[in-house]
């Protein structure tokens, strides 16, 4: 007997899937679900007192089927997951909020005890919020009070929204105490909140991207509990805020992919881009890719030119209102220098110590080094090449890259990431990202943004300043970890039927290992790194991790 069909349209489903979602028919297992994840698309459903199927057709129409009692459920199509068969909703939210709370406590607690001499560039960046608090005005970057005496330039020539936020926390704290330690902790709160905000947005991305809750949980663990990311969330810098803005942009990319950039998603994307513009230049790849993805998706959805223009204008206007003021101010003050780079070089030429003046600074380009010499060979006076140093410090390298993890921890972290990514390439990439054009466009833009971020770092290393620091690649953290997450989730999805009940625990197994490695890294190496060494004023790596083949080195 053919099932009875009732149809109605819903305008918000402009992007929909040609799939039939099968419910469990046994009356004891049917529950009033409010939403399901279907092929990476979150769709709201309406509960019917009978057992129902829902068909979302290409024209965005719902069809409600009332099937006979003898129809059995079909979950054979790859990627189709009913949330009720995965992690319990209550358990998921409990674990999610506990992870967020734990991250905040760890980051905030570390920020209280972290010694300033072990926080890279913090002293130079702190000049800006201190100036704002004491002068009640924004610096223009040329004042001696914000200029570094050795390098001869100021970070105030570059976007410093984080410093403005830190100055607000410092001003509030100064109402109660003038303690230098308390004011420093208040300034660091910006990075702590940026890291916590990143983790919150990452969970939202996972909920939009994956069918199963445990996959969303795994992505949050991978991003939030990478030792280097936790360290960046403990002191004054722009890196943690840049990762937060990147996560925000990606979140609204995914929402826009599903809604054809409705009003809320246009506002969100514009806000994310505006904040990103005020974060760090190494995250700017996502601004370019936002433009490309927006127009590519709107053309794919066959939206009229007027609608495309209005929405693009809305995104640009919001981004400009949030981030445009700084660059206009720079252009007015510094004779058209929007980005502040020319003024920074001029300032360094005038005020830097002789060996740090731009014209005297030795770079791989000025030395005529080849690609192999620059990135694969170990320079004289260093203990590792650019590639290894960048990868290891992306995982975790503390203080001024003088406190490293033992080699075995780097190998374990690397193995976890490499295995997950390889599984993603073979099992997850094509079925989850290449079969539908919107998902393919999203993958291409994420990959392009990561590639541009890497290229910018390599270009700066060769032509400007030899820096083998993984923090410059942090804007690629969120996409990379979600691809690794997808790899492990795809692997457990291939388990035989009798293993389905255990698939939730097996999916989270890499996350459990990741958390154990983090605790070892944090308690055994990061915590000792924040304790001041009375004799030397710095942490000696040989004292902390003698089992590692690496030696202490500084920049």
N, C-alpha and C positions, 0 to 999 in steps of 0.2 A: 504494500500500500504506500502511495506517495505521501510524504509528510505535508501537513498543512503549512502554507507559506503566508506570512504577513510582512509587508514591506513598508519602509519609510526612509526618507533621506535625511542626511545630517551634513550641513555645509562644512563643518570643520574637518571632515575626512577628505580633503582635496588630494592627499596622497594616501592611497590605500593598496592593499595586497589582495590578489586573487587567491584567497585561501578559504578553506572551511575549517573552523575551529570545532573540534569534537569534544564534547563534554562526557564525563563519565555518566553512564546511564543508571548504574545501581543507585537506588534512591538514598541509601545511607551515605553515599560519598558526595552527592550533589550539594554544593553550598552556594550561597548568594554572592558570587564573586563580584567585586566592583570593577576590576580591570584585569586584563591579561596582557602579556607581552607576546607579540606575534611577529616573528621574523624581525626582531629589533624595532618593532613599532608598538608603542603603547596605545591601546584602544580602550575606551570606556565602554562597558556593556551594561545592559539592563537585565535584571534578573526576572525570570518568568517562573511562575509556580510549577510549570511542567518542566520536563527535561528538554533542553533546547540546544540547537546548533545556531551559530551565527555565521553568515556569509558576508564578507565585505568585498563587494565587487569593485570593478575599476571605476565606475561612475560614482562611488561613494555612497551606495545604498546598502542599508542593512536588510537582511532577510532573516526572519525568525522561523526556525523549523521546529515543529513538534513531532519528534520521531516516534515510531512504534517502540514498544517495550523491549523487543528482541534485538534491536540494533546494538552492536557492540562498539566501543570507542576505538578510534584509530589514531595512534600517535606515531605512525611510521615515517611521516615526512621529516627530513632532517631539519633541525632548528626549531621545531614546534614544541613548546614546553608550556604546560599548565602550571601556574605558580603553586597550586595546591600540592603538586607532586615534588616540589623542591623544598627549600628551607622554610620552616614555619615562620609566618609573618611576625609573630611576637618575638621569637628568638632572633630573627634578623634585626629588628629595630633595637632590641636590647644590646646585641653585639655591636651594631653600628654606633649607637650613642656611647657605649663604653669605650670604643676605640677612639672616638672623637674626644671624649673627656680625658682619656689617658694621654692622648697626644698633647692636649693643651697643658695638662699638669706637668708632663715631662719637659715640654718646651719652656713653659713659664718658670718651672723650678730651676732648670739649667740656666736660664737667662739671669736669674738672681745671683748665682754663684760664679758664672763665667767671668774670668779675669779679662780686663780690656786688652791686655797684651797678647791674649790668645784669640782675639776676634779680628780677622783680617780686614784691614781698611776701615775699621770702625772709628778709630780716632779721627781720621780724616773726614768721614761722613758726619760724625757728631758735631763738627764745627758749624754745620748748617742749622740744625735745630737749636743749638746753643745761641747762635746769632739771632735767630728769630725770637727766641724767648727774651733775650736781653735787649734787643733793639726794637721789638714789636714791628718788624718790617721784613720783607723778603730780600735776601741778598741778590745782587746781580751777577756775582761770580768773580768780580775783579777786586773785591775788598781784601785787604791783607788779613783780616780776621778769619776769613774762610779759605784762605789760600794755604796750601801745604808748603812748608818752607823748603823741603827737599825736592819735590816734583815741580813746584812752581805754578801749579794751576789748582782750580777748585772744582769740586763736584757740583757746585751751584751753577755751573755752566750747562749742566745736563739736567734732565727732568728729576725733580726731587720731591714728588708728592709724599713719599714715605717720610721724608724729613719734616714736612709740614704737619703730617699726622702725629709724628713723634713729638713735635714741639707743643701740640695741644695736650698730649698726655703729660709732658713735662710741666707745662703751665698749671695744669690741675694739681699735679703732685706737689708743686712748689707752694701751693696754698697751705699745705699741711707740714711740709718739711723742706729744708734746704740741703738735705744730705745728698752728696754727690752720687753715692751708690743708689739711692732711691730714684734720683733723676735719670740715671743711666738705665735702671730697670724699666722705668716708665717709657723711655725712648725705645727700648727693645720690645716693648709690648706690641708695636706695629708689626714687627716680624713674627711674633708669636701668633697674633690674630690672623696674619696673612697665611701662615702655615695651617692654622686651624680652619680658616675659610677654604683653603685649597682642599683639605680633606673632606669637608662638607660637600663642596661642589663635585668632587670626584665620586662620592657616593651617588649624587644625583645623576651624574653621567652614566654610572654603571646601571642605575635603575632604568634609564632610558635606552641603554645600549644592549643590555642582556636580557634574556628571557628568564633566567633563574636568579634568585636573590643571592645565592652563595657566590655567584660570579661577580656581582656588584661588590660584595664584601671583600672578595679576593683582590679586586682592583684597588680598593681603599687601603688595604694592608700593604700592597706593593708600593704605592705612592707615598703614603704617610709615614711608613716606618723604614724608609731607606735612611741609613745613618747620616749621609751627607745632607739630606733634606731637613732632617731634624736639627742638625747643627746650624744650618742656614736660618732656621726659624727661631734661633736663640739670641741673635745679636743684630745690631743695626746694619742693614744692607738692603739692596734693591732686589736681590735674587728671589727671595721667598714671595715678595709681592708680585714679581713678574710671573712666577709660576701660577699664582692665584688668578691673575688676569688671563693667562693662557687657558686655564681650566674653565674660566667663565666663558670665554669665547667659544671653546669647543662645545660646551654645554648648549649654547644657543645655536651653534651650527647644527647640532643633532635635532634640537627642537624645530629649527627652521626647516630642516630637511623633511620633517613630518607634517608641518603645518603650512608649508609654502610661505614662511616668514609672516605670520600673523602680527598684529599690532604689538602684542607683548614681546614677541621674539625679536622684532625690529628694535624695540626699546632696549631689550637686554643685550643684543649684539652691539648696538651703538654704545651702551655704557661700558661693555667689556673692552671695546676697541679704544674708547677714550681713556680708560684707566691704563690699558696696555701702553698707550702712547706716552704716559707719564711714569712708566716703570723703568724699563731697561732696553737699550737698543738691540740687544741680542734676542729680544722677543718680538721684534717688529716683523718677522716673517709671517706671523699670524695676522697682521693687519693686511698685508698684501694678499694672503690666501683667503681672507674674509671677503675681499672684493671679488676675487675670482669665483669663489664658491657661491656667493650670493647670486651673481648674474647667471652662472651656469645652472643653478637649481631653478631660478625663475624662468629661464628659457626652457628648461626641461618640463616644468609645469605648464608651459604655454600660456603664461600670464600675459595680458595685454600690456603694451608699452607704457601706457599711462600708469598702471598699477606698479610696474617695475620702477618707473621714475619716482613715483611718490614714496614708495618704500625705501628706495636707495637714498633719497633725499632725507628721509626721516632718520635712517641709520647714520648718515654723515652728519646731520645737524646735531644729533645727540652726542656723537663722538667728538665733534668740534667744540660743543659747549663745555664738555668735561675736560678735554685735553688741549684744545687749540690755544687757550690763553697763554700758556707757557711759551709756545714757539713764536707767537706774535710779540710777546714781551721781549724774547731773545732777539728777534729781528729788529725791533725798535731800538733796544739798548746797544746792541753789538753790530750795528750797521749791516743789517740783512743776514746775519749769521743765525739761521733758524735753529740749527742743531747744536751750536756752540762749539763745534770742533775746531774751526779756524781760530776762534778767540782762545781756545784752550792751548793750541800750539803756540800762538803768539805769546801767551802768558808764560808758558813753560820756557820759551826761548829767552824771555827777559829775567825770570825770577828763579828758575830751577838751578840746582847745583850743576857745575860744568859737565860732569859725567852723565847727568840726566836730561840735559837739553836735547830736544828732538834732533838737532843737527849732529850731535855727538853720540847719540844712542846707537849701539850696534844691534842690528837685526839680521835674521837669516838672509834677507834680500840684499842688504848692504855688504854682507860677507860672501854673497854669491853661492849660497848653499843650494844643493839640489833638493828635490822632494824627499828622497831617501835620507839625506843628511838631516833635514829639518824634522821629519816626523817619525822616522824609524831608527835612526842612530842615536846613541846616547851622547849628548854634548859633553865637552870637557868640564869637569867640576860638578857634574850631576850623576846620579846613580841609576837613572832610568830614562828611556826615551820619551818623546812627547806622547805617543800613543798609549803606552802603559800608564804613564803618570796621569793622563787625562781620564782614562777609564777607571783607574783605581781611586782617583779623587772624586769621580762621579759617584762611586759607591760610598766612600767615606775616607776623608783625610782632614784632620782637625788642626786647630791652631793655624799657624802660617805654613800649612802643609808640612809640618814637622812631626806630627803624630799620625802614624799609619796603623792600619789593622795588620794582623799577621797574614802571611801569604795564603794560609789555608782558608781564612775567611773570605779573602778576595776570590779564591778559586770556587768556594761554595756559592757565593753570591753570583759569580759569573756563570757557573753551571746551571743554577736555577733559572737565570734569565735566558741563557743561550738555549737550553732545552725547551723552555716554554715558547720562545720565539720560533725555533725550528718546527715545533709541532704546529704553531700557528701558520707557518708558511705552507705546510703540507696538508693540514686538515681544516683550518679555519679561514684562511685568506680568500680562497675562491668561493666556497659556498656562502660565506657571510658578508663578503665585501665586493665581490665581482659580478654577482648574478643580477643585481638590480642597479640601475644607473645612479640613483641618488647615493646609495652606499658606496659605489665605485668612486663617485666624485668626492665624497667625504674622505675615503681612503687616500686618494691622490693628493688632496689638499693637506692632509695630515703628514703624509710622507714628504711632500714638497716643503712644508714648513720645517720639518726636522732636518731635511737636507740643506736648506738655506741656513739654518742655525749652525750646522756643522761647518758649512763653507765659510760663513762669517768668522767663526772662531779660527779656522785654519788660515784665512786671509789675514786676520789681525796678527796671528802668531808670526806669519812670514814677513809682513811688511811693516808692522808697527811695534809690537812688543811680544817677545817670546814668552808665552804663558801657557803652561800645560795644566790648566785647572779645569776640572770637570764641572764646576759651578757655571761656567759659561755655556754649557750644554743643557742646563736645567730646563729651559723651555721645551725640550724634547721629552721630558720625563713622563708627562701624562699620556701622550700617544704610545710611547714605547711600552709602558707598563700595562696599558689596556690591550695591546697586541699580545703581550706575554700572557696576560689573563685569559684572553680569548683562546690561546693555544691550550692551556690546561683545561679550560671549560670544554673545548672541542674534543679533547682526549677522553674525558670522563663521559661525554655524551655518546661515545662509541661503545661504551660498555654493554655487555649482553643484558637481556631483560632482568635476569635474576640478580644483577648487580645494581639495579636502578635505585634501590633504597639506600645503598651505600654511596651513591654517586655524589651526594651532597658532602659527605665527610671527605671523600677522595678529592673533590674539587678544592676543598679548604685545606687539604694536607700541605700543599706548597706554602700556603699562607702561614700555617703553624710553624713550619720550618723557618720561614722568613722572620717571624716574630722571635723565635729562639735565637737566630743569628743576630737580630737587632739587639736583644737584651745582652748578649755576650759583647757586642761591639760597644754598646752604651755603657754598661757597668764596668767592663774591663778596660776600655780605652778612652771613650769620650769623657766620662766622669773624671778619671785621673788627669786628663788634659786641661780641665778647667781649674785644677788646684795649682796655685802658684808655687813655683820652685824658688825658694828663698835665696838660694845660692846663685843661680844663673839668671833668674828672671824669665826663664823659658823652659818648656818641657823638652827633655831630651828623649828622642824616640828610642834610643838604645836602652834607656832606663825602663821604658814602659813595655816595649815589645821586642825583647832580645831574640825571640824565636824567628822573627821575620828577616828575610834577606835584604830588605830595604834598609837604608840608613837615613838619618835625619838630613834634610836639606832645606834651604830657605830661598826666598826670592827677594 
